[in-house]
Amino acid sequence: MSNILIIKHGSLGDLIQANGAIKDIKNFYSNRKVFLLTTQPYSIFMSECPYLDGVLIDKRLPRWNLFYLNNLKKTLSKYDFSKVFDLQNSGRTKFYKRFIIKNVEWSSTETALEPSQRKSDFDKEPVLDRMEIQLKKNGIETEFTKNIDLSWAVENASHLVKKYTNREYILLFPFCSPKLKNKKWPYYKALIQKLKQEFKNRYSVLLAPGPNEIEEANELNAKVVLENNKYVTLKTLVSLIHKAKLIIANDTGPAHIASHLDKKGLVLFGSHTSAKKVSIENFNFKAISVDNLKDLDVNTVLKEAKARLD
């Protein structure tokens, strides 16, 4: 029997958001094997997802690298895919449709559009709404697409937490990609100091840096959670977020994890996008949005944090 391929290269937040759609696709094709094509940083994490039968790695090398593209084409052809769900909807995946995975039924943003609808207008809609429409166009019941279940990724992180604190903790994510500095709120160090003063007898303040973030974390005067002197695995990250009393983060992957674990928390937005478009805000997880993150003062964030902890 033929197999199903889902394409979602990243980033972390995007993959977290795709988990519900992946589960709905697997439930619909329960008698088929469902595979994910993603990138190396997320392959181990997603290989443990119970809604997938396998994870394939795309190195995303330049398209002029014909040797790589030919090998990728040969690899994918071995799996006898009869349907592709393109949840990345990028220029690269459009290229794959034309040249790498040809003559296969393909679901993408384009196939989800109404006859008179423009893609540029569709792309303005919240990301989870777009995924839901895409799946419904394929007759798939979308029970989980907008109600993401990350319980499979939560494990007991108590043994690690105890190395850093015996109290409940507030977990901060002051980091962001160097390419997206406009998403980074610049006053976390001052916030950490105020949080420690305000909650010194109640909560610890912890950081869980990712790759290339440890040096920056060490400069922020908070406890830095590491695993074997390295950044934590993604499953450990999910588990640390799950156990936290409050999350404060930039618009990054950990913020999406916190949102879909229904954690109390704050995510800080500048003008790069909106909380509505990235489907991140809910009753417990609030967005603070400003035109320029440099204009968002520490006391405003502290006040909102205290309100979420009351």
N, C-alpha and C positions, 0 to 999 in steps of 0.2 A: 504494500500500500504506500502511496506517495506521502511525502512529508510537508510540513508547513515551516516557512522561514519568517522570522520577525527581524527587522533591521532596526537597531538602536545603538548608535556608536557611543553616545555619551551626550552631555557630561553626566556627573554623578546625579545631580538634581533631576536631569531629564530621564535617567534610567529609573530613579525612584518613582517618578511620576508615571512611568510606563508600566509599572508593576501590576496595576489594576487591569489595564488593557491586556497584558500578557496572560493574566489569570482568566479573563473572560474568553480570550482566544483559545486557551487550552481547554476550558470547559466546553466550548462549542465543538472543538475538534478532539474530543476525548479519546477517540479511537485512532488518532494519528499521532505521530511524534512531532513535537514542536521544538524548533531550534532557534537560538538567538545568535545573530551576527553582531558582535560588538568589538570594542578595543581592549587591549591588554590590561589596562588598569582596573577594569571591572569584570574581567573574565572569571577570576576565582570566586568573587562574591556572587555573581549571577549563576555560576555553576551549581550553587547550593539552593537555588530557587526551585521549589517543588513543582512549579508550573512549567518547567522546561525539561526537555529530554536531553539537551546538550547545548553547549556554547561553542561557537566558532569565532576565531579571532581574525579581525581585519586590521592589518598594520596601517592601512590608509596611506600607503606610499604614493608619491606623485603619479599622476595618471600617465605621464610619459614613460613610466617604468613598466614597459610592456611585459617583461619577464615576470614581474610580480603579478600583474593583472591576469596573465595567462594561467599562472599557478592557482590563483584564487578562483578563476573560472573552472579549472579542472577539479579543484577541491569541492566546490559547491555542486558541481554536476554529479558527484558521487552520491548525493543525498536524495536525488529524485524529487525535488521540490515541485509541487503543483500549484502552490499559492505563496505569494510574498506579501507580508504586511510591512509596508515601509512606514515606520513610525518616526524616522529621522527626517524624511522629506527635504533632503538637501540636494545640492547640485551633484554631489558625488553619487547619491543613490539613484538619481535620474540617469546618470551615466551608466550605472550598473544595469538598470532596466534595459537600456538600449544595447549594451555590449557584453555584459557579464552574465546576467541571468535572463536570457531572452526566451520568448515563447512560453512564458509562465504567467498565469493570472496574477495581476499586481494590484494591490490596494494601496492608495496613497492619498495625499491631499487632493490631487487633481481628480481622482475618481470619486471623492466625497462632495465635490462642488455641485451645486444646483446649476441647471443649464445657463442661467443668466448671471451666475455669481462669479466674481473675479477672485482669484487666489489672494491678491493683496488685501481684499476686504475680509476674506475668510481667516487669514492669518492674524487679524486683529482680535479675533475672538479668544477667550480663555483657552489655554492649551488642553485642559481636560475635556472641555466642551468639544473641541475639534477632534480629539481622539474618540469621544463617544459617537459623534456623527460618522466618523470614518468606519467604525465597527458596525454601527447600525445599518449603514449602507450595504454591509455584507451579511445582514440578517442575524447578527450576533447580539444576544441579550447582554446588556452592559450593566451587570449587577455590581461589578467592582471597579470599573474604569474610573469612576469619580469617588469611590469609597475604597481607597487603597489599603490592602492588608499586608503589613510588614511583619506580622507576628513570626513568620518563618525565620526572620533575620535576627530576632532577639534571643540572646543567650544570657547566662548568669555572669555578670561582670563584677560581682561583689569582691572577688578575690583581688582584682586589680584596683578597684576603688579604695579598698582598705589600706593599700600602700600609701595613699595620698590623704585620706581623710576618714574620720569616724563619724562625721556629720553628714546631713543632707547637703547637696551642693547645687550651686548655680554654674552652668556650663556655658562658656562664651566661645564664639567663633569669630575672632577679629580679622580673619584672613580673607583673601580673595586672589584670584588669578592675577599675576603681574600685568596681564594684557587688559584687565578690566578694573583698573584702579579707581574708576569713577563709581564703582560699587562699594568702595571701602570707606567706612566711617572712621575718621581719624582720631577719635577721642577715647578709645577703649582703655588706655592706661589710666586716665583720670577716672573713668567709670569704675574700673576695678578697685581703685583706692576708696571711692565712695561706697561701693558695695561692701568692702571689707569693714569699713567703719560702721556702716548701718547694720550689718548682720553678723558682726564678729562672733557672737555667741550662738548663732543659729545655723548659718550656712557657710560652707567653704566656697571659694571661687576657683574653678578649674578651667584649664584650657586643654583641648585635644587637637594638636596641630597635625596637619597632613604632610605629605611629601614637600620638602623645601620650606617648611614653615616653622621648624623647631627653633632655629636661631631667633626668629622674630618673637616667638612665644616666650623664650627665655628672657626677653627684655621687658616683659609686661608686668612683672611683679605678681604673678599668680602661680599656682601649682600646675605644672605641665605634666599631663598624663602621657606616659610612654609605655610601650610594650617591648621588653627586651632591649631597652635603650633606642628604640625606633618608633616611628609613628605607628599608631594602632591600625589593625586591620579594619576593613569596612564593617564586618560583623561586630567587632568590638565597639566601633564607633556608634553603630545603631544601638547597641546595648547600653553604652554610656549615656546616650541621649534619652533612651527609654527610662533610665533610672534617675535622671536629673529632676530637680525640683523646678527649675526654670532654665530656659534657653534664651540667649541673646545672640543674634548673628547678623552678618551681612546677608545679602541675597545670594546664597551659595548652596551647595549640596546638603550640608548638615541642616540648614534651615528647612529644606523640603522634607528631610527625614523627620525632623521634629514636628512639622505640620501634620504629616500623615501618620505619625504616632499619636496625634492628638495631645501633644504636650503643651503645657503653658509656656508661653514665650513671646519674644518680640523679634521681628525681622525689620531691618532698617533699609529703606529704599530712597534712592535719589531719583533723578529724572531718566535713568537708563531704561526703565520699563515700569510697569505698574504691578501691584500685588494681584489685581484682578486678572491681568493677562497671563500671569504665571501660575494662577490657581493655588496660591499658597496660604491665603488667610482663612481662618475659621473662628469659631467661638472662643477657643482657648489660645490660639496663635494669632497675635495681632501684628499688623504692619504699621510702622510709622513712616509716612511718606513725606518727603520734602523735595523742593526743586534742586537743592544743593546740599549734600550731606555735611559739608563744612558748616552749614548754618543750623544744624541740629545740635542743640546744646546738651551737655551731660545731665543736667538736672531734669530735663524733659524725659530722657530715657530712664533715669533713676525713678522718677515719679511713676511712670508706666510699669516699671519692674515691680515696684512696691505694691501697686494696685493688683498685679497678677498674683502676688504672693499672699495677699490678704484673704 
